[in-house]
Amino acid sequence: MNPAVSDLMWRIVWITAAGLAALLAAFIVGRLIRRNLSASSQQPAFTIQDLREMRDAGQISEREYQAMRAAIIGQAAPSSEPPPPIEQPVDDNDRQQPPETDQEA
């Protein structure tokens, strides 16, 4: 076999092998990136314990705590039932007093 033809064949083999290695590396990197993106999107920004601590420190209200807690629980276990309604804390000063009547006893 002619040495020039033999040299050309080896170059083609090496270029093909390098191209296949590059494709395999790109495939592996793509899978790792997709796996990391999907794992990070499923994790909530806060845990329920974080929310409790923020509520207890006064950083968020009870209403915000309940709404965020429901969102975290909803992500963990999707359900067909709607979340329970959020109860507003009642301040004694906000309650309406019954009207006073001027009835003589």
Buried (B, 14 or more C-beta within 10 A) or exposed (E): EEEEEEEEEEEEEEEEEEEEEEEEEEEEEEEEEEEEEEEEEEEBEBEBEEBBEBBEEEEBEEEBBBBBBBBBBEEEEEEEEEEEEEEEEEEEEEEEEEEEEEEEE
